Every structure is written in C-alpha cells, then in structure tokens.
Amino acid sequence: KVGIVTDNTANLPPSFIREHDIGVVSLYIMKKGTFSRAVEMSPERYYDELKKLDYVPSTSQPSPLDFENVYMEMLKRYDALISVHISGKLSGTVDSAKMAANSVGGRIFVVDSKLTSWGLGFLVMELVELLKKGVKPDAMVNFANSFHEKVSTYFTVNDLTHLYKGGRIGKARTLLGRLLNARPLLRLRNGEILPAGTFRGKQKLLDALVRRSFARIGSANLKKVAIIHTGNVKDAAHLKTMVEKYVNGNGSRLFTDVCDVVIGTHLGPGAVGIITEWE
C-alpha cells in the first residue's frame, strides 16, 4: 500500500487531502522573528496584511524533523511513501525531505517536482489516480519526475520587489531595470522562474498571460486549469471569463483559488497566474 506526501505549496483543498489521506508537511512564514506554520494561516487575511507591511516576510523550508514526524505517522498505515515537493530551485524543502527519508529508512521516494502551487497539486491528483489503478511505486516515481513537462505555469506580479527580496527571481532579474511602467510576465520552467516578456497596460498583459497559458504543449489535450491569485479577486474573476472558452466542452476542469501563503509571500499582493496541465 502506497501513501502520498506533499507540502502546503501544492494548494490542495483540505477536503481532498482528508479524502485521500495525503500527508502534508508545512513550510514556515517568518514575520519580525516569529515563525508561523503556513498551513495554519488564512491566505485572505495574510494578503490584506501583506499590502500594509513595510517589509517582506521571509519563508523557510520544513526541518528534517517535520518530515520525520509525517513519514513515521504515515508508515504506520502504508508500506511505501511517495513524497513530491516544491521545486528545489525555489526552496530547500526537497533537501529536508531526503535527509528525513534517510534517517527514517524504509521505502520513501522523494521527488523534486520542479513545480509548485497547483502544478504540484495536479501532480498529487494524478498520483491518486495512478494508485487507484494499482500502479507500482517505481512507475509512479518515473511519472512524477517527468510530470513537470506536461504543466505550463505563467504568472504576473504587481512589482518584482517581493521576488527580488526573497531571492527567488533567478534569471528574471534582468527585467528589474527595464520595467518602469511595464508589468512582467513570468513563467516557471524546469523548476525556475524565467522572464516571459513585459507589457504596458493590464489588458495586454492578461491577454498575453492567457495566450501563453493555452499554447498547447505538443499535440496534447488540455486536462486541468487553475487560476491563482494573491488576494487579487478582481483580475482572477476577469481571467476566469477569459479562459472559459478554452475550457468549455472539452472535459477539462477549471479551478480558481487563492494562492498558498508561502508562494504568495514571494509574489507579493495583487499577483495572478494560470497553471495548465496537458495530457
């Protein structure tokens, strides 16, 4: 019997986590020297607060001990665990998971998903389906390792300050000097944040966000779509009306959700994004 472990950045609904007995290890948010577990925070309240803060809170990966506690609890019910996590280029979470897996022993397979947010959530959903079909752990690990190739993640932020201060900007830092009145389009590819263009005017930006998000991967069919935001309900609702034509009638599923607080800390308030999964 195989169990699944992930982290809070996967953005999965609590009802899904309970129904499928998913183990969730929490990252942390640090404000003025006080650590809070991300899973215990209300995203809506947090994004309201983030707008008013004069500093950017920091985030921290779970400790190996946090993982050990979850692994040992789950190994009471399962013979093997598949532990899939936020991209190693964005967080050290995978390193903590590997250290814990070594010290706990047993059959624990740790995978750097090269994804986060609903991209990671979609991976967990697919693993649940594979479990129902009786797929063996090795095959599930192979699936999880290459799953990021079927996912497209595009997003935009109000400004790059939060990404820059959090050190998560990677190659997109080249945009910093060029922005002035333009807004950036960014993407997550092979686990890192890359620039995907700058646009003047919000509608042009949102048009580009939608166009890029629905540029088909190979000849694959669209499977799932998530629209995420960091308290920017208005733009998220507007995006939803824009993407419905891509989703209607083809059997794909559309989710709209407020972004997990750890990812949201790095994006800053007012961000929106689209994550698509292709067959």
PyMOL commands that set and color helices and strands:
alter all, ss='L'
color gray80, all
select helices_A, chain A and resi 8-10+14-19+38-40+43-52+64-74+93-104+117-132+137-150+161-165+170-178+202-213+233-247+261-267
alter helices_A, ss='H'
color red, helices_A
select strands_A, chain A and resi 2-7+23-25+28-31+34-37+58-60+80-86+107-115+151-156+183-189+192-199+222-229+253-258+272-278
alter strands_A, ss='S'
color yellow, strands_A
deselect
rebuild
show_as cartoon
